[in-house]
Amino acid sequence: MGTKTKLGIGIGVVVLIVAALIYSNTGLFKGSLLGSTSFRNAKITCHDGSESKRDDKSSCKLQSRWSDIAQTFCKNKCNDNKTKCGMNSLEVENPCR
């Protein structure tokens, strides 16, 4: 009986993981257990005060990809006393479904 119980628990865990992935990939669940929500828009703010609003109408990008774009855009952009450089903030919006 111990083997059947372990097998039943293992199958139950697999079913829960598959259900969570289906919900996250169909938009029924906002966000994702795997952090794979993609976005069409981003607003980047650098420490020197410069901003960039980006819109990608043709495709979606993961937040990590938007972060890479922001880091590149803000490279060597520092506040007045040069104590902070690079990206100050990143806002992503318009999740893809």
DSSP file (Angstrom, degrees, kcal/mol; ACC not computed):
  #  RESIDUE AA STRUCTURE BP1 BP2  ACC     N-H-->O    O-->H-N    N-H-->O    O-->H-N    TCO  KAPPA ALPHA  PHI   PSI    X-CA   Y-CA   Z-CA
    1    1 A M     >        0   0    0      0, 0.0     4,-1.9     0, 0.0     5,-0.1   0.000 360.0 360.0 360.0 -29.9    0.0    0.0    0.0
    2    2 A G  H  >  +     0   0    0      1,-0.2     4,-2.0     2,-0.2     5,-0.2   0.875 360.0  50.9 -62.0 -38.4    2.9    2.4    0.6
    3    3 A T  H  > S+     0   0    0      1,-0.2     4,-2.3     2,-0.2    -1,-0.2   0.902 109.1  50.3 -66.8 -42.1    4.0    2.2   -3.0
    4    4 A K  H  > S+     0   0    0      1,-0.2     4,-2.4     2,-0.2    -1,-0.2   0.889 109.5  51.7 -64.0 -38.9    0.5    3.1   -4.3
    5    5 A T  H  X S+     0   0    0     -4,-1.9     4,-2.2     2,-0.2    -2,-0.2   0.927 110.7  47.2 -63.8 -45.6    0.3    6.0   -1.9
    6    6 A K  H  X S+     0   0    0     -4,-2.0     4,-2.3     1,-0.2    -2,-0.2   0.902 112.6  49.8 -63.2 -41.0    3.6    7.5   -3.1
    7    7 A L  H  X S+     0   0    0     -4,-2.3     4,-2.4     1,-0.2    -1,-0.2   0.908 109.9  51.0 -63.8 -42.5    2.6    7.0   -6.8
    8    8 A G  H  X S+     0   0    0     -4,-2.4     4,-2.1     1,-0.2    -2,-0.2   0.891 110.4  48.5 -62.8 -40.8   -0.7    8.7   -6.1
    9    9 A I  H  X S+     0   0    0     -4,-2.2     4,-2.1     2,-0.2    -1,-0.2   0.914 110.9  51.2 -66.0 -42.7    1.0   11.7   -4.5
   10   10 A G  H  X S+     0   0    0     -4,-2.3     4,-2.0     1,-0.2    -2,-0.2   0.911 111.0  47.3 -60.7 -44.1    3.5   12.0   -7.4
   11   11 A I  H  X S+     0   0    0     -4,-2.4     4,-2.4     1,-0.2    -1,-0.2   0.891 109.7  54.5 -65.4 -39.2    0.7   12.0  -10.0
   12   12 A G  H  X S+     0   0    0     -4,-2.1     4,-2.1     1,-0.2    -2,-0.2   0.892 107.4  49.8 -61.1 -40.6   -1.2   14.6   -8.0
   13   13 A V  H  X S+     0   0    0     -4,-2.1     4,-2.2     2,-0.2    -1,-0.2   0.917 110.4  50.0 -65.2 -43.5    1.8   16.9   -8.0
   14   14 A V  H  X S+     0   0    0     -4,-2.0     4,-2.5     1,-0.2    -2,-0.2   0.912 109.6  51.5 -61.2 -43.1    2.2   16.5  -11.8
   15   15 A V  H  X S+     0   0    0     -4,-2.4     4,-2.4     1,-0.2    -1,-0.2   0.910 109.9  49.3 -61.5 -42.9   -1.5   17.3  -12.3
   16   16 A L  H  X S+     0   0    0     -4,-2.1     4,-2.2     2,-0.2    -1,-0.2   0.904 111.3  49.0 -64.1 -41.3   -1.2   20.5  -10.2
   17   17 A I  H  X S+     0   0    0     -4,-2.2     4,-2.2     2,-0.2    -2,-0.2   0.925 112.3  47.8 -64.5 -44.9    1.9   21.7  -12.1
   18   18 A V  H  X S+     0   0    0     -4,-2.5     4,-2.2     1,-0.2    -2,-0.2   0.911 111.6  50.7 -62.6 -42.8    0.2   21.0  -15.5
   19   19 A A  H  X S+     0   0    0     -4,-2.4     4,-2.4     1,-0.2    -1,-0.2   0.908 109.7  50.2 -62.1 -42.2   -2.9   22.8  -14.3
   20   20 A A  H  X S+     0   0    0     -4,-2.2     4,-2.3     1,-0.2    -1,-0.2   0.901 110.7  49.5 -63.8 -40.9   -0.9   25.8  -13.2
   21   21 A L  H  X S+     0   0    0     -4,-2.2     4,-2.1     2,-0.2    -1,-0.2   0.887 109.8  51.1 -66.5 -38.7    0.9   26.0  -16.5
   22   22 A I  H  X S+     0   0    0     -4,-2.2     4,-1.3     2,-0.2     6,-0.3   0.939 111.7  47.6 -63.3 -46.6   -2.3   25.9  -18.4
   23   23 A Y  H  <>S+     0   0    0     -4,-2.4     6,-1.5     1,-0.2     5,-1.1   0.918 113.6  47.3 -60.8 -43.8   -3.8   28.7  -16.4
   24   24 A S  H  <5S+     0   0    0     -4,-2.3     3,-0.5     1,-0.2    -1,-0.2   0.858 114.1  46.7 -69.2 -34.3   -0.7   30.9  -16.7
   25   25 A N  H  <5S+     0   0    0     -4,-2.1    -1,-0.2     1,-0.2    -2,-0.2   0.636 110.8  51.4 -84.0 -13.9   -0.4   30.3  -20.5
   26   26 A T  T  <5S-     0   0    0     -4,-1.3    -1,-0.2    -3,-0.4    -2,-0.2   0.419 111.1-113.9-100.9   0.8   -4.1   31.0  -21.3
   27   27 A G  T   5S+     0   0    0     -4,-0.5    -3,-0.2    -3,-0.5    -4,-0.1   0.496  87.9 114.9  81.9   1.9   -4.3   34.3  -19.4
   28   28 A L  S   <S+     0   0    0     -5,-1.1     2,-0.5    -6,-0.3    -4,-0.2   0.688  77.3  48.8 -75.5 -16.5   -6.7   32.9  -16.8
   29   29 A F  S    S-     0   0    0     -6,-1.5    -2,-0.3     2,-0.2     2,-0.2  -0.973  89.0-132.9-125.4 114.8   -4.0   33.5  -14.2
   30   30 A K  S    S+     0   0    0     -2,-0.5     2,-0.1    -3,-0.1    -6,-0.1  -0.502  77.9   4.9 -70.3 131.8   -2.3   36.8  -14.2
   31   31 A G  S    S-     0   0    0     -2,-0.2     2,-0.3    -7,-0.1    -2,-0.2  -0.391  88.6-100.6  86.9-172.0    1.5   36.4  -14.0
   32   32 A S    >   -     0   0    0     -2,-0.1     3,-1.1     1,-0.1     5,-0.1  -0.998   6.6-129.9-152.3 146.8    3.2   33.0  -14.2
   33   33 A L  T 3  S+     0   0    0     -2,-0.3    -1,-0.1     1,-0.2   -12,-0.1   0.765 115.9  46.8 -64.1 -24.2    4.7   30.5  -11.9
   34   34 A L  T 3  S-     0   0    0    -13,-0.0    -1,-0.2    -3,-0.0    -3,-0.0   0.378 113.1-116.6 -99.7   2.3    7.7   30.6  -14.2
   35   35 A G  S <  S+     0   0    0     -3,-1.1    28,-0.2     1,-0.1    -2,-0.1   0.843  72.2 134.7  67.8  33.4    8.0   34.4  -14.5
   36   36 A S        +     0   0    0     26,-0.1     2,-0.3    27,-0.1    -1,-0.1   0.102  17.4 133.8-106.7  23.8    7.3   34.2  -18.2
   37   37 A T        -     0   0    0     -5,-0.1    26,-0.8    58,-0.0     2,-0.3  -0.578  42.2-152.5 -71.7 132.3    4.7   37.0  -18.6
   38   38 A S  E     -A   62   0A   0     -2,-0.3    58,-2.3    58,-0.3     2,-0.3  -0.738   7.0-157.2-107.3 156.4    5.6   39.1  -21.6
   39   39 A F  E     -AB  61  95A   0     22,-3.0    22,-2.5    -2,-0.3    55,-0.2  -0.941  18.8-153.2-134.3 152.7    4.8   42.8  -22.1
   40   40 A R  E    S+     0   0A   0     54,-1.7    16,-2.7    53,-0.7     2,-0.3   0.717  79.6  46.8 -94.4 -25.9    4.5   45.1  -25.1
   41   41 A N  E     +CB  55  93A   0     52,-2.0    52,-2.1    14,-0.2     2,-0.3  -0.880  56.0 177.3-125.0 150.6    5.4   48.4  -23.4
   42   42 A A  E     -CB  54  92A   0     12,-2.2    12,-3.4    -2,-0.3     2,-0.5  -0.994  16.8-153.6-147.7 146.0    8.1   49.7  -21.1
   43   43 A K  E     -CB  53  91A   0     48,-2.7    48,-2.4    -2,-0.3     2,-0.4  -0.987  18.3-163.7-119.9 121.6    9.0   53.0  -19.5
   44   44 A I  E     -CB  52  90A   0      8,-3.2     8,-2.2    -2,-0.5     2,-0.4  -0.882   6.6-172.7-108.6 133.3   12.7   53.4  -18.7
   45   45 A T  E     -CB  51  89A   0     44,-2.4    43,-3.1    -2,-0.4    44,-2.1  -0.995   8.7-157.3-126.0 130.4   14.1   56.1  -16.3
   46   46 A C  E >   - B   0  87A   0      4,-2.8     3,-1.8    -2,-0.4    41,-0.2  -0.583  31.7-107.8-101.9 166.1   17.8   56.6  -15.8
   47   47 A H  T 3  S+     0   0    0     39,-2.4    33,-0.2    30,-0.6    31,-0.2   0.693 117.9  60.6 -68.0 -18.2   19.6   58.2  -12.9
   48   48 A D  T 3  S-     0   0    0     38,-0.3    -1,-0.3    29,-0.2    30,-0.1   0.474 121.6-106.3 -85.6  -0.4   20.4   61.3  -15.0
   49   49 A G  S <  S+     0   0    0     -3,-1.8    -2,-0.1     1,-0.3     2,-0.1   0.285  74.5 138.0  96.8  -9.4   16.6   61.9  -15.4
   50   50 A S        -     0   0    0     -5,-0.1    -4,-2.8    24,-0.1    -1,-0.3  -0.411  33.5-163.6 -71.5 148.3   16.4   60.8  -19.0
   51   51 A E  E     -C   45   0A   0     -6,-0.2     2,-0.3    -3,-0.1    -6,-0.2  -0.911  13.1-167.7-130.9 156.0   13.4   58.7  -19.9
   52   52 A S  E     -C   44   0A   0     -8,-2.2    -8,-3.2    -2,-0.3     2,-0.6  -0.964   8.5-156.6-145.2 128.3   12.4   56.4  -22.8
   53   53 A K  E     -C   43   0A   0     -2,-0.3     2,-0.4   -10,-0.2   -10,-0.2  -0.929  19.3-165.1-104.4 122.3    9.0   55.0  -23.5
   54   54 A R  E     -C   42   0A   0    -12,-3.4   -12,-2.2    -2,-0.6     2,-0.4  -0.865  10.3-174.1-113.2 142.2    9.2   51.9  -25.6
   55   55 A D  E     -C   41   0A   0     -2,-0.4     2,-0.6   -14,-0.2   -14,-0.2  -0.992   7.5-171.7-135.7 125.4    6.4   50.2  -27.5
   56   56 A D        +     0   0    0    -16,-2.7     3,-0.3    -2,-0.4     5,-0.1  -0.813  12.1 168.7-118.8  90.0    6.8   46.9  -29.3
   57   57 A K  S    S+     0   0    0     -2,-0.6    -1,-0.1     1,-0.2     3,-0.1   0.742  74.5  53.9 -73.5 -23.0    3.6   46.3  -31.3
   58   58 A S  S    S+     0   0    0    -18,-0.1     2,-0.3     1,-0.1    -1,-0.2   0.714 119.0   5.1 -88.5 -20.5    4.9   43.4  -33.3
   59   59 A S        -     0   0    0     -3,-0.3     2,-0.3   -19,-0.1    -3,-0.1  -0.934  68.0-113.7-152.7 174.7    6.1   41.2  -30.4
   60   60 A C        -     0   0    0     -2,-0.3     2,-0.4    -3,-0.1   -20,-0.2  -0.859  22.6-153.8-115.7 150.9    6.2   40.8  -26.7
   61   61 A K  E     -A   39   0A   0    -22,-2.5   -22,-3.0    -2,-0.3    35,-0.1  -0.966  18.9-117.9-126.6 141.8    9.2   40.8  -24.4
   62   62 A L  E  >  -A   38   0A   0     -2,-0.4     4,-2.1   -24,-0.3     3,-0.5  -0.342  34.1-111.4 -65.0 156.2    9.8   39.3  -21.0
   63   63 A Q  H  > S+     0   0    0    -26,-0.8     4,-2.3     1,-0.2     5,-0.1   0.867 120.0  58.1 -59.5 -34.9   10.5   41.7  -18.2
   64   64 A S  H  > S+     0   0    0      2,-0.2     4,-1.7     1,-0.2    -1,-0.2   0.862 105.9  48.9 -64.0 -34.5   14.1   40.4  -18.1
   65   65 A R  H  > S+     0   0    0     -3,-0.5     4,-2.1     2,-0.2    -2,-0.2   0.910 110.0  50.6 -70.5 -41.8   14.5   41.4  -21.8
   66   66 A W  H  X S+     0   0    0     -4,-2.1     4,-2.5     1,-0.2    -2,-0.2   0.889 108.4  54.3 -60.1 -38.1   13.1   44.9  -21.1
   67   67 A S  H  X S+     0   0    0     -4,-2.3     4,-2.6     2,-0.2    -1,-0.2   0.904 106.4  50.6 -63.3 -41.5   15.5   45.1  -18.2
   68   68 A D  H  X S+     0   0    0     -4,-1.7     4,-2.0     2,-0.2    -1,-0.2   0.910 111.0  49.0 -60.8 -42.5   18.4   44.4  -20.6
   69   69 A I  H  X S+     0   0    0     -4,-2.1     4,-2.5     1,-0.2    -2,-0.2   0.908 111.8  49.5 -63.2 -42.2   17.2   47.1  -23.0
   70   70 A A  H  X S+     0   0    0     -4,-2.5     4,-2.5     2,-0.2    -2,-0.2   0.906 108.3  52.5 -64.5 -42.4   16.9   49.5  -20.1
   71   71 A Q  H  < S+     0   0    0     -4,-2.6     4,-0.5     1,-0.2    -1,-0.2   0.909 112.1  46.1 -60.5 -41.8   20.4   48.7  -18.8
   72   72 A T  H >< S+     0   0    0     -4,-2.0     3,-0.8     1,-0.2    -2,-0.2   0.926 113.0  49.1 -66.1 -45.1   21.8   49.4  -22.3
   73   73 A F  H 3< S+     0   0    0     -4,-2.5    -2,-0.2     1,-0.2    -1,-0.2   0.878 116.7  41.9 -61.4 -39.0   19.8   52.6  -22.7
   74   74 A C  T >< S+     0   0    0     -4,-2.5     3,-2.2    -5,-0.2    12,-0.6   0.393  80.3 137.1 -93.0   3.0   20.9   54.0  -19.3
   75   75 A K  T <  S+     0   0    0     -3,-0.8     3,-0.1    -4,-0.5    -3,-0.1  -0.277  81.1   0.4 -55.9 129.7   24.6   52.9  -19.5
   76   76 A N  T 3  S+     0   0    0      1,-0.2     2,-0.8     0, 0.0    -1,-0.3   0.637  93.7 133.0  65.0  18.2   26.9   55.7  -18.2
   77   77 A K    <   +     0   0    0     -3,-2.2     9,-1.8   -27,-0.0   -30,-0.6  -0.886  35.4 177.1-100.6 109.7   23.9   58.0  -17.4
   78   78 A C  B     -D   85   0B   0     -2,-0.8     7,-0.2     7,-0.2   -32,-0.0  -0.705  31.9-104.4-115.9 159.5   24.6   59.3  -13.9
   79   79 A N    >   -     0   0    0      5,-2.4     3,-1.8    -2,-0.2   -31,-0.2  -0.208  52.8 -87.7 -71.0 174.8   23.0   61.7  -11.4
   80   80 A D  T 3  S+     0   0    0      1,-0.3    -1,-0.1   -33,-0.2   -32,-0.1   0.851 128.4  42.0 -58.0 -40.6   24.6   65.2  -10.9
   81   81 A N  T 3  S-     0   0    0      3,-0.0    -1,-0.3     1,-0.0    -2,-0.0   0.298 108.3-122.5 -93.6  12.0   27.1   64.1   -8.2
   82   82 A K  S <  S+     0   0    0     -3,-1.8    -2,-0.1     2,-0.2     3,-0.1   0.732  76.7 122.6  59.7  26.6   28.0   60.8  -10.0
   83   83 A T  S    S+     0   0    0      1,-0.2     2,-0.4     0, 0.0    -1,-0.1   0.718  73.5  35.0 -89.5 -21.9   26.9   58.7   -7.1
   84   84 A K        +     0   0    0    -37,-0.1    -5,-2.4     2,-0.0     2,-0.3  -0.996  68.9 175.2-135.4 131.2   24.4   56.6   -9.0
   85   85 A C  B     +D   78   0B   0     -2,-0.4    -7,-0.2    -7,-0.2     2,-0.2  -0.899  41.5  23.0-129.9 159.0   24.6   55.6  -12.6
   86   86 A G  S    S+     0   0    0     -9,-1.8   -39,-2.4   -12,-0.6   -38,-0.3  -0.542 101.1   5.1  92.9-154.4   22.4   53.4  -14.9
   87   87 A M  E     -B   46   0A   0    -41,-0.2   -41,-0.3    -2,-0.2     3,-0.1  -0.483  46.2-179.9 -74.5 132.7   18.8   52.5  -14.7
   88   88 A N  E     -     0   0A   0    -43,-3.1     2,-0.3     1,-0.4   -42,-0.2   0.818  68.7  -6.9 -95.1 -44.4   16.7   54.1  -12.0
   89   89 A S  E     -B   45   0A   0    -44,-2.1   -44,-2.4   -19,-0.1     2,-0.4  -0.994  50.3-159.9-152.5 157.8   13.4   52.4  -12.8
   90   90 A L  E     -B   44   0A   0     -2,-0.3     2,-0.5   -46,-0.2   -46,-0.2  -0.977   8.3-171.5-139.9 124.0   11.6   50.2  -15.3
   91   91 A E  E     -B   43   0A   0    -48,-2.4   -48,-2.7    -2,-0.4     2,-0.4  -0.976   6.0-167.7-116.5 124.1    7.9   50.0  -15.6
   92   92 A V  E     +B   42   0A   0     -2,-0.5     2,-0.3   -50,-0.2   -50,-0.2  -0.870  15.2 162.1-109.2 146.7    6.4   47.3  -17.9
   93   93 A E  E     +B   41   0A   0    -52,-2.1   -52,-2.0    -2,-0.4   -53,-0.7  -0.923  39.0  58.8-152.1 175.5    2.8   47.3  -19.0
   94   94 A N  E    S-     0   0A   0     -2,-0.3   -54,-1.7   -55,-0.2    -1,-0.2   0.990  70.4-145.1  62.7  66.0    0.3   45.9  -21.5
   95   95 A P  E     -B   39   0A   0      0, 0.0   -56,-0.3     0, 0.0     2,-0.2  -0.277  12.7-119.2 -61.0 144.3    0.8   42.2  -20.8
   96   96 A C              0   0    0    -58,-2.3   -58,-0.3     1,-0.1   -69,-0.0  -0.569 360.0 360.0 -82.9 147.1    0.5   39.9  -23.8
   97   97 A R              0   0    0     -2,-0.2    -1,-0.1   -60,-0.1   -60,-0.0   0.366 360.0 360.0-117.3 360.0   -2.2   37.2  -23.9
